[in-house]
Amino acid sequence: SDLPHKDFYTVEVGDTNFTVPIRYQNISPIGMGAQGIVCSALDATTKTNVAIKKLSKPFQNVVQAKRAYRELKLMKLVNHKNIIGLLDVFTPSDSLEEFQDMYLVMELMDANLSAVVGIGLDHNRLSYLIYQILCGIRHLHSAGIIHRDLKPSNICVNANCSLKILDFGLARTAAEPTFLMTPYVVTRYYRAPEIILGMPYKENVDIWSVGCIMGELIRGGVLFKGSDHLDQWMKIIQQIGSPDKSFFADLVPNVRQYIENLNQYEGYSIERLFPDALFHVDEENDDEEDEDEYQRNTDNARDLLARMLTIDPKHRISIDEALNHRYINVWYEQEEVDAPIPQVFSLDVDERGHSIAEWKKIIYEEIKN
Ligand SMILES: O=C(Nc1cccc(-c2n[nH]c3ccc(-c4nc[nH]n4)cc23)c1)c1ccco1
């Protein structure tokens, strides 16, 4: 295992060891990610609290190596207030031969967005959260990164309602891993119809996920909780209604005829799916004028939701249109929407077909420089 070189120390966290530089004190577990355990710590040098994520043997298989490498590369390149910032990256190992584990040090947030679902949010907070997700996603798109796997568990928030996206989603080339080495279950509830049906996609594939997240924050539960891809599709068309024929044109023939032969569903109006009662969270505003404003906000929220939860991407609202929507544009700040674009060269070029040993070297070198 790792022989920690000087000024590292080891603490037991759950059933794994955290071997970190002595500057990181008060190591305490805060959660489990798909790639490993996450702890909070005090950075004694900067006197700030940080999050430290341990990736155990990230090179142990190609799927994990590709994801670890891509995440490290992109975190170093991307700098935006709504994308989690990388503060440090290290391995306790002194040499490539010894290299086993890598650690990412990031900004510490107060909670995961999934912890906020079920809390009745007023329009101010709800619209500000959605605005920040849109700003973060728009920034990734400006760097050529389409997320495709946005969900509450990879978004974090602070008590002051500031929000950061934790990861960069699915790699373009990575085939969906049929199995994961960990017991971790992949959540597909937020994936767009074009992803579920294996169709071509463009940037507004991420808008569908934002719609699912916004709807869940309003309803207090997952909108389309499918047990598999087919069930996911059924739950979507039963609520939203079956799309018209033009949507199926892009489908591969065998999937197309199967999907077209399913029952057709009328679906429900957005008012039926998200009735006024769901929006009454705080009875703070009682006088008449506020009541009208609250109802206007509710109508605007539902209008945006309907445009995001549109099955056919050809008719679904774009990121820029969503940022200019009357429910969201109250927050619009040009420099938040248009941050400098990181020069992300195409990672896929050098991701192709490396052996485990090659991945180990590539990742080790990326950590050390
Ligand atoms: O629990 C606390 N905060 C908390 C809760 C949930 C996430 C984060 C979090 N902050 N920064 C991150 C970076 C990455 C991850 C990550 N999770 C999977 N993969 N990656 C998570 C975080 C923080 C807390 C704050 C003060 C006392 O306790």
The ligand as an SDF file (V2000), in Angstrom:
LIG
                    3D

 28 32  0  0  0  0  0  0  0  0999 V2000
  -21.9140   17.7940    4.9970 O   0  0  0  0  0  0  0  0  0  0  0  0
  -21.4740   18.8760    4.8090 C   0  0  0  0  0  0  0  0  0  0  0  0
  -21.2880   19.4290    3.6070 N   0  0  0  0  0  0  0  0  0  0  0  0
  -21.4220   18.7400    2.4040 C   0  0  0  0  0  0  0  0  0  0  0  0
  -22.4710   17.8430    2.1370 C   0  0  0  0  0  0  0  0  0  0  0  0
  -22.4830   17.2260    0.8650 C   0  0  0  0  0  0  0  0  0  0  0  0
  -21.5100   17.5180   -0.1030 C   0  0  0  0  0  0  0  0  0  0  0  0
  -20.4830   18.4220    0.1970 C   0  0  0  0  0  0  0  0  0  0  0  0
  -19.4310   18.7740   -0.7190 C   0  0  0  0  0  0  0  0  0  0  0  0
  -18.7970   19.9520   -0.6680 N   0  0  0  0  0  0  0  0  0  0  0  0
  -17.8630   19.9990   -1.6360 N   0  0  0  0  0  0  0  0  0  0  0  0
  -17.8850   18.8140   -2.3290 C   0  0  0  0  0  0  0  0  0  0  0  0
  -17.1170   18.3640   -3.4060 C   0  0  0  0  0  0  0  0  0  0  0  0
  -17.3540   17.0870   -3.9200 C   0  0  0  0  0  0  0  0  0  0  0  0
  -18.3660   16.2910   -3.3660 C   0  0  0  0  0  0  0  0  0  0  0  0
  -18.6300   14.9830   -3.9440 C   0  0  0  0  0  0  0  0  0  0  0  0
  -19.5620   14.1250   -3.5130 N   0  0  0  0  0  0  0  0  0  0  0  0
  -19.4940   13.0470   -4.2950 C   0  0  0  0  0  0  0  0  0  0  0  0
  -18.5000   13.2380   -5.2020 N   0  0  0  0  0  0  0  0  0  0  0  0
  -17.9510   14.4580   -4.9760 N   0  0  0  0  0  0  0  0  0  0  0  0
  -19.1290   16.7350   -2.2800 C   0  0  0  0  0  0  0  0  0  0  0  0
  -18.8720   18.0070   -1.7670 C   0  0  0  0  0  0  0  0  0  0  0  0
  -20.4530   19.0280    1.4590 C   0  0  0  0  0  0  0  0  0  0  0  0
  -21.0760   19.7500    5.9040 C   0  0  0  0  0  0  0  0  0  0  0  0
  -20.6980   21.0480    5.8210 C   0  0  0  0  0  0  0  0  0  0  0  0
  -20.3840   21.4360    7.0890 C   0  0  0  0  0  0  0  0  0  0  0  0
  -20.5650   20.3470    7.8880 C   0  0  0  0  0  0  0  0  0  0  0  0
  -20.9950   19.3080    7.1400 O   0  0  0  0  0  0  0  0  0  0  0  0
  1  2  2  0
  2  3  1  0
  2 24  1  0
  3  4  1  0
  4  5  1  0
  4 23  2  0
  5  6  2  0
  6  7  1  0
  7  8  2  0
  8  9  1  0
  8 23  1  0
  9 10  2  0
  9 22  1  0
 10 11  1  0
 11 12  1  0
 12 13  1  0
 12 22  2  0
 13 14  2  0
 14 15  1  0
 15 16  1  0
 15 21  2  0
 16 17  1  0
 16 20  2  0
 17 18  2  0
 18 19  1  0
 19 20  1  0
 21 22  1  0
 24 25  2  0
 24 28  1  0
 25 26  1  0
 26 27  2  0
 27 28  1  0
M  END
$$$$
